[in-house]
Amino acid sequence: MFKARRVVGNRKRILRKHWAIGRKMFRGAVGSLKHEGIYLTNTEQELLRAYCEGRITEDEYNRKALELVMKG
């Protein structure tokens, strides 16, 4: 049977690393979209940033993105 390991390390360092991963995800997604000729509005960027940083789930992201598309 496996036991869960205890997280060891500086809390600020762990949070900073998590933030950096979210930032890389966001920059990669925006870069890919720009390469395809798609530019996001500020509202769309904030929604994508919230998802990449883990503030909202994938289901919430999909629902809110659909709402933005339906508003036009």
Order of alpha helices (4+ residues) and beta strands (2+ residues): alpha-alpha-alpha
